[in-house]
């Protein structure tokens, strides 16, 4: 079939560009290899209706692709074959235009032996990463940031495909990410990453062209490949940040073989059910997965390195690493962000001191006071902007939990529909880094203890597929993370009985429902009937509580038998600034976190009682609370020697409510937290220090350790 006349000009232009690249190319070098590969691809499309021209071009295109796959430059034989093809193409094109027969070129591709050798090199993926760190450090840094973004996108899109195997948007997103990683890794000579990404890209291309339908087995293999790429990326991160070159080969050969087997054998298509399954709704590994599974382990997903903070969208999909566009994204070392926060904190302190000075030394409504007021507004805006730079979305953490739920559900033989909402909620980078471990423990417990097996759910009239809902939202100056399931719920009587058997609670003790649920956080306590690989040893929930309290957060439990449970974590938005209540005891001032303060009151003499051997208590609406005098705790003099002469502040921490006696409530304000240094580190009852507007230092109280020490 003749070539359409409107294609003639475009084809001639492509031929001229290809001839130029051939002149500049040299054996042993890769200059011109990628452009020639792209131009041959264009010609293949332009000659789609003329097989006599298309076939030689396609053969040469395949030969160059093998060189790219193995990250090798031009060899003399391949370059000679390409130049022969370029010399033949103009005459053959003119013959095709005139409708004359086209003579085939004498040499259209390298000899079969050369192709086989390249093929063998391309398959040798189990090698150590060769980074050429001194030459490529800057490019590797850019590659690292882009690779982390793409690996996160791959995992999110694969989990979406687990819901909807026919989702074209998710499929195209995964294909583009693997294509970009392949191109960047090939450019930098990262052979294992390049080879594995290319094989997965080829498999995904079959799915895009409707020659293969994705199912749970295929998605599992792609997830394993993604994890291997993540482990390789972590080796790059360690090299860039610490200068330590890779010293361990991360195996990818078994994954390459598995992916090739899936691509060559489309039979798994028939095993896919007609309707999409919910996330993680896999009761056992599919037969196809067993056929391609290999014994070699895959390294776990590596966390994103902490040295780079992503402040906007990732760079566009390209074939080589590049600096992201300035008007869309910028990568900043997190040490610079921390330094900026320190400087802004100092500015806030100086601004508070200026306000105090202007009030005491000038008249009301003076020019100085107006200027200081304007400075305060600018400082406040700068402070909020600097804080926002530290804020990152919790979406990547939620994505890891979704992957965890999918894998655990398959291990437990349970069906789970994992639902997330509020994943775009932002909070402090430090909080995001620390909240991952508690969430892992909670998701494991929800799947192991909370959700019933499909048969048990069906017997109770529930859907076989359980629901696990992870959500995040803002509440005042805090962020709340909720994990909710529709499983069997928590039986408070069972918890109390087991706690008594373990001598954790006296036999005659009467506990509220909230206090009983609080027993779950005791070290060594577990409701599991037997120890499994995931839970049952009583290690986990105490770690959850300890990590959350370290973030100045709280955790609450609500549950109904047969209906499910809800775990609610409340965390501060930032670890750098605290909203506090300033109180005075004698000549000293202290700061109580507002999140711990319930109320403040001036008690009467009748409200105070003394319990022999247990100290003082205060009656608050019929409930007796222990009373602690701060001046006794810290050995300082106080103005109010009796409770009815001062102010009692009611504080709550981890379900425990107590009363603190102070002399006076001074103000409520935001303060910048300052570290007290190694000498005063881990001081019971003290979380840090702050500089107030008059230049004085106030200690920030830690209600948890304060009450524990008391």
DAKABEL-V584628 format. One record per run of one state. SS is the DSSP state (H for helix, E for strand, L for the rest). FROM is the first residue (numbers start at 1). TO is the last residue. If there is no record, write none. Layout:
# DAKABEL-V584628
SS_FROM_TO ; SS_FROM_TO
This chain:
# DAKABEL-V584628
L_1_4 ; H_5_24 ; L_25_32 ; H_33_46 ; L_47_50 ; H_51_69 ; L_70_75 ; H_76_98 ; L_99_111 ; H_112_123 ; L_124_132 ; H_133_163 ; L_164_167 ; H_168_188 ; L_189_190 ; H_191_208 ; L_209_215 ; H_216_242 ; L_243_252 ; H_253_264 ; L_265_265 ; H_266_271 ; L_272_286 ; H_287_292 ; L_293_307 ; E_308_310 ; L_311_330 ; E_331_333 ; H_334_361 ; L_362_366 ; H_367_390 ; E_391_393 ; L_394_394 ; H_395_412 ; L_413_414 ; E_415_421 ; L_422_425 ; E_426_428 ; H_429_450 ; L_451_453 ; H_454_459 ; L_460_464 ; E_465_475 ; L_476_477 ; E_478_485 ; L_486_491 ; H_492_501 ; L_502_512 ; H_513_521 ; L_522_540 ; H_541_550 ; L_551_553 ; E_554_560 ; L_561_563 ; E_564_572 ; L_573_576 ; E_577_585 ; L_586_587 ; E_588_593 ; H_594_596 ; E_597_601 ; L_602_604 ; H_605_607 ; E_608_611 ; L_612_614 ; E_615_620 ; L_621_622 ; E_623_629 ; H_630_634 ; L_635_642 ; H_643_645 ; L_646_646 ; E_647_653 ; L_654_655 ; E_656_662 ; L_663_663 ; E_664_672 ; L_673_673 ; E_674_674 ; L_675_685 ; E_686_691 ; L_692_696 ; E_697_701 ; L_702_702 ; H_703_709 ; L_710_710
